[in-house]
Amino acid sequence: MTTGRQWVATDFGGPEVLQLRDVDVPPPGPGEVTIAIRASGMNPADFKHFAPGQDRSLLPLIMGYEAAGVITSLGPGTEIATGGGAPGDEVIAFQILGGYASAITVAAQDVFAKPSTLSFAQAANLLLAGTTAAELLATADVRDGDTVLLHGAAGAVGMSTLQQAMLKGARVIGTASKDNFGIVAGFGGVPVTYGDGLADRVRQAAPEGIAAVLDTVGSDEAVSTSLELLDDRRRFVTLTAFRRSAQDGFVAIGASNPASGPFRAKARAGIVALAAAGKLEVPVARSFAFEDAREAVAMLAGPHPSGKLALMGPDDV
């Protein structure tokens, strides 16, 4: 048994409830791997995990669903998901719980060889956004020649969706603020602004019509505009507009959809392969020292530059 450090939420609330504690890191048993974490991926689900109003008997809460690092040991007869694996190998772990840590022991089936094309900060942020984007595209049946409306194109999931849609041969009209037009265009999308007249701007950008809608925003504007532009609601997929999806008959994915977990688990290897081939980028806006998790979560929960945030392990290289 070795000792590590881990951030935990000792109460429900904001970043102030996070505390850094010493924890035991158990040795790996059969089918398990111990990883020294070099970077923890950061996602909105992290701060929602300890949002106010939950059952206090759940406290303290660990957090962090994805991380990247270096294998320190493997259980007997164990291989990682991409095959092989040895101490010193650089890897990604997802979907896990407890990634805001200096070291962790996890199931080997959730560990993948880290593409050399990605830094630790990029690799730690690859799979949650990447598998979510893949599910959006698959659920909406996006294919070669389609023109797709993507709401929130400059967000983390949006940027991965843009790239994966282009690989499928689709054309993407992406909603974004004017400040982020360059990001959308840089990944091959056609940016349009939010606000009054959105439907008309989309029609002007896509006179051929919209074949599918992918929504990462969930605003009433995004939903109402999409319903106006798209006839086939089976090809309107949202991550966030759960109430409207139930009311208006389009598709929601995520925690409320039992198909989402199995799909994303199966999609991980393909997303890693795309990144390894240099076909999928992970823009990182800022990295934080491990000790600055409260500051990092505060930025994550508020407005911040487009791109992912990463919490760097104490041994980052």
ABEGO torsion letter per residue (X at the ends): XBBBBBBBBABBEBAAABBBBBBBBBBBBBGBBBBBBABBBBBAAAAAAABBGBBAAAOBBBBEABBBBBBABBBBGBBBAAEEEBBGBBBBBOBBBGABBABBBBBAAABBBBBAABBAAAAAAAAAAAAAAAAAAAAAGBBBGBBBBBBGAABAAAAAAAAAAAAAGBBBBBBBBAAAAAAAAAAGBBBBBBEBGAAAAAAAABAAEBABBBBAAGBAAAAAAAAAABABAAABBBAABAAAAAAAGBBBBEAABAAAAAAAAAAAAAAAAAAAAGABBBBBABBBBAAAAAAAAAAAABBBBBEBBBBBBAABX
